[in-house]
Structure formats: C-alpha cells, structure tokens
Amino acid sequence: ANADSIEGNERSPYHDDFALDRIEQALAERRSDRSGQPLLPRQERAENMLYAAQLNSKALQRVTPHIPKDIPKQRLAQQAEIALASFKAGVCVSANLSIGQFDSHANNDADQMKLIPEFLEGIAYVLHRAEDLQIRDKLVVIVQSEMGRTPTYNQGNGKDHWSIGSIMFLGPGIRGNRVIGATDEKQFAVPIDPQSLANDENNGIRVRPEHIHAALRQFAGVADHPHSRKFPLGVKDEELLRGLWS
C-alpha cells in the first residue's frame, strides 16, 4: 500500500526523500498554475482525479495496518477487507463490491442457488469485520442489482432481464425488519403511497431509481448540497418517500 516504493516496500523507495519533496513541490506548483485556467468539465474532473492520486499516495500507508495477514478466499470478503480497511484508515468513504455472474439467461436455478449463499455469506462477513474494526455503527450497506429476473423460464431454463427488482438497506438510522412495496401475481410492481409507504394500487406511485436516490440524498444529509443541486433528480416534493428510514 506504499505507492512510492517498489512492490509497496517502504524500505525500497523509488526516490530519495529530497527527490520526493521536489516532485511534490512541482506537482503543487503545476496544480496552482492551472487552477485558474478554464477547462471543460470532463477535463477538469480528470485532472482533479490525477492530482488527488498524486498528492495523496502516502495515505495508502494508513490502510495496511487494518488488513489481516490471512486474507479470506471468498470473493466478496476479499473486496470487503480492502474497503473496510480504507474506511477505518479514513482514506475512503464508499465502495462498490460485486461478485457478478447473476445474469442467468440459462440454468437459472442451479446458478442462482450457488451464488445467493455466497452473496449472503459475504454480506455477513462485511458486518462482522466492521464490528471487529469498530466501524459498524458508521457503516451503511446497500444491496441491489441493476435488474430483476423474469417470472417465467426461457427455453434454456434461464430467466431474462426484468425491470422490477428489489433493494435492501441496513445500517445506523435505518429501521429494519420490514418490507416496503410488493409485486402482483404477474410480478409487476404494486404502486405505493409515498407518504405512508403502504401499497396503493389506485393512487400510488411506481418507485423508480430517482425516488431511491432522492431518499438516499436526504438520508446522507446532502439533498441541499450544491453538488446535488447540480444534478437534479426531478422528483416532485409530493413523491418524496416519507419515513423510508425511520
């Protein structure tokens, strides 16, 4: 985790200290010189990411003390170790973990029954390790997929893409042990009342990604942040999901 050393070994630095100081000074000066120049948004984001990586490379040294010597073999657990160690070290605030292979267009049942236990075991591992690192009370876990699976099988005993899915939240400040929303006998979404979150087939709304993201912004306390305003979600006030977390 030492980006300025050979194979991460701090005893084998690429440069002597005086050279590193000059490099960092040159980077800072270049950043200062270009800060006032007009740039396209994409170019500005790219340069910000580049300079952040260059100037904060030493922060990775804080991660390694929180990574165990015995790395787990499970795919999700391996990713979790890096993410949680980074959270603990204060160099990271969010991470995406994934094991993939759920796109079961063939042999749906056999594939899903292998993956679901692995996935649930990985979630349990995340929570237990967060407790070990004493960050469980700060950790919010969101479990979701980009889509669901069709209610019927195709000719290859698989299930294809379906626009109705589910999402799970757990963490501090989130009320648990309840299910919001439902599907009907044909696996179509049942509308809900955004005020009560109860099913309302006649006058309810169909929950879409923008409703979830608006609720997440409120939960994180960034709904009114300038960055949030820069990327409006277009959710009407009367469609905001009330009481989703409490």
C-alpha positions in Angstrom: 0.0 0.0 0.0 3.0 2.3 -0.3 2.6 3.7 -3.8 6.0 5.4 -3.8 8.0 2.2 -3.1 9.0 -0.9 -5.1 6.3 -3.5 -4.6 4.9 -1.5 -1.7 8.0 -2.0 0.5 8.8 1.3 2.2 12.4 0.2 2.6 12.8 0.3 -1.2 11.6 3.7 -2.3 11.7 4.7 -5.9 13.2 8.1 -4.9 15.2 9.6 -2.1 13.3 11.9 0.3 14.8 15.1 -1.3 13.6 13.9 -4.7 10.1 13.2 -3.5 10.0 16.7 -1.9 10.9 18.3 -5.2 8.3 16.1 -7.1 5.6 17.1 -4.6 6.6 20.7 -4.9 6.5 20.6 -8.7 3.1 19.0 -8.6 1.7 21.6 -6.3 3.1 24.4 -8.4 1.6 22.9 -11.6 -1.7 22.5 -9.9 -1.6 26.1 -8.8 -0.7 27.4 -12.2 -3.6 25.5 -13.9 -6.2 26.2 -11.2 -7.3 29.4 -12.8 -7.5 28.2 -16.4 -10.9 27.4 -17.9 -11.3 23.7 -18.6 -14.0 21.5 -20.0 -15.9 19.8 -17.1 -14.6 16.3 -18.2 -11.0 17.6 -18.4 -11.3 19.3 -15.0 -12.6 16.1 -13.4 -9.8 14.1 -14.9 -7.1 16.5 -13.7 -8.6 16.6 -10.2 -8.5 12.8 -10.0 -5.0 12.8 -11.3 -3.7 15.4 -8.8 -5.6 13.8 -5.9 -4.0 10.5 -6.6 -0.5 12.0 -6.9 -0.8 14.2 -3.8 -2.4 11.6 -1.6 -0.4 8.5 -2.4 1.1 8.4 1.0 -2.3 8.0 2.6 -2.4 4.4 1.4 0.2 3.6 4.1 -2.6 4.0 6.7 -4.6 1.2 5.2 -2.2 -1.8 5.6 -2.3 -2.0 9.4 -6.1 -2.8 9.2 -5.7 -5.6 6.6 -5.4 -9.1 8.2 -2.5 -11.4 7.4 -4.8 -14.2 6.5 -6.8 -13.0 3.5 -10.2 -14.8 3.1 -10.8 -16.8 0.0 -14.3 -15.6 -0.7 -14.6 -13.0 -3.5 -16.8 -10.6 -1.6 -14.9 -10.9 1.6 -11.6 -10.1 -0.2 -13.1 -6.9 -1.6 -14.6 -6.1 1.8 -11.2 -6.3 3.5 -9.8 -3.5 1.3 -12.9 -1.4 1.6 -13.3 -1.7 5.3 -9.6 -1.1 6.0 -9.8 2.0 3.9 -12.8 3.2 5.8 -11.0 2.6 9.1 -7.9 4.4 7.8 -10.0 7.4 6.8 -9.0 7.3 3.1 -12.3 6.2 1.7 -16.0 6.9 2.3 -17.7 4.5 -0.1 -17.0 1.4 -2.2 -18.8 -0.9 -4.6 -18.5 -4.6 -4.0 -19.6 -7.2 -6.5 -19.3 -10.9 -7.4 -21.2 -10.9 -10.7 -22.4 -14.0 -12.6 -26.0 -13.5 -11.6 -27.1 -12.9 -15.2 -28.6 -16.3 -15.5 -30.1 -16.5 -19.0 -29.5 -20.3 -18.8 -29.8 -22.7 -15.9 -31.2 -20.0 -13.7 -32.0 -22.1 -10.6 -28.7 -24.0 -10.5 -26.6 -20.9 -10.9 -28.6 -18.7 -8.5 -28.6 -21.3 -5.8 -24.8 -21.4 -5.9 -24.4 -17.6 -5.9 -27.0 -16.5 -3.4 -25.5 -18.3 -0.4 -22.1 -16.9 -1.3 -23.5 -13.4 -1.6 -25.3 -13.6 1.8 -22.2 -15.0 3.4 -20.3 -12.1 2.0 -22.7 -9.6 3.5 -22.5 -11.3 6.9 -18.7 -11.1 6.6 -18.8 -7.4 5.9 -20.9 -6.8 9.1 -18.7 -9.0 11.3 -15.5 -7.4 10.1 -17.0 -3.9 10.5 -17.6 -4.9 14.2 -14.1 -6.1 14.5 -12.8 -2.8 13.2 -15.3 -0.8 15.4 -16.9 1.0 12.5 -20.2 -1.0 12.3 -22.0 2.0 13.9 -20.9 4.2 10.9 -21.5 1.6 8.1 -24.4 1.7 5.8 -24.8 -1.2 3.4 -26.9 -1.1 0.3 -27.6 -4.4 -1.5 -29.1 -4.2 -5.0 -28.9 -5.4 -8.6 -29.3 -3.5 -11.8 -32.4 -5.6 -12.7 -34.6 -8.5 -11.7 -35.3 -11.8 -13.5 -38.4 -12.7 -15.5 -41.1 -14.6 -13.6 -41.0 -17.4 -16.3 -38.2 -19.5 -17.7 -36.9 -19.3 -21.3 -36.1 -22.3 -23.4 -32.7 -22.7 -21.7 -34.2 -22.9 -18.2 -32.9 -19.4 -17.7 -34.5 -16.2 -16.8 -34.0 -13.0 -18.7 -33.9 -9.3 -17.7 -36.9 -7.9 -15.8 -37.4 -4.2 -14.9 -38.8 -5.0 -11.5 -36.2 -5.5 -8.7 -35.6 -5.1 -5.1 -33.1 -3.3 -2.8 -32.0 -3.8 0.8 -30.7 -1.2 3.2 -29.1 -1.8 6.6 -27.1 0.4 9.0 -27.5 3.0 11.7 -30.5 5.2 11.4 -32.3 2.7 9.2 -35.4 1.0 10.6 -35.2 -2.7 9.9 -37.4 -5.8 9.9 -39.9 -4.6 7.4 -40.7 -4.8 3.7 -41.9 -1.8 1.6 -43.6 -2.4 -1.7 -44.7 -5.6 -3.4 -45.4 -7.3 -6.8 -48.6 -8.7 -8.0 -49.3 -12.2 -9.3 -47.6 -11.4 -12.6 -44.6 -9.9 -10.8 -45.4 -6.3 -11.8 -44.7 -3.6 -9.2 -47.6 -2.5 -7.0 -47.7 1.3 -6.6 -47.2 2.7 -3.1 -48.3 5.8 -1.3 -45.1 7.9 -0.8 -46.5 9.4 2.4 -47.4 6.2 4.2 -45.3 3.8 2.1 -48.3 1.5 2.0 -49.4 -0.3 -1.1 -51.9 1.9 -3.1 -52.8 0.4 -6.5 -55.2 3.2 -7.4 -53.4 6.4 -6.4 -49.8 5.4 -5.6 -46.6 5.9 -7.5 -44.3 3.4 -9.1 -40.9 3.7 -7.3 -38.1 4.4 -9.7 -34.4 4.9 -9.2 -34.7 8.7 -8.8 -37.0 8.2 -5.9 -34.5 6.0 -4.2 -31.6 8.3 -4.9 -33.6 11.3 -3.6 -34.2 9.4 -0.4 -30.5 8.5 -0.1 -29.5 12.1 -0.5 -31.8 13.0 2.3 -30.5 10.2 4.5 -26.9 11.3 3.9 -27.8 14.9 4.5 -26.7 16.2 1.1 -30.1 16.8 -0.5 -29.4 20.6 -0.5 -25.7 20.4 -1.2 -24.6 22.4 -4.3 -23.4 19.2 -5.9 -26.8 17.7 -5.5 -28.4 20.8 -7.0 -26.1 20.5 -9.9 -27.5 17.0 -10.7 -31.3 17.3 -10.0 -33.3 14.1 -9.9 -36.6 15.6 -10.9 -38.6 14.1 -8.1 -41.7 16.1 -7.1 -42.0 17.0 -3.5 -45.2 15.1 -3.2 -43.4 12.0 -4.5 -40.6 12.0 -1.9 -40.6 8.8 0.1 -41.5 9.8 3.7 -40.4 7.7 6.6 -38.3 5.4 4.5 -35.6 5.3 7.1 -37.3 5.7 10.4 
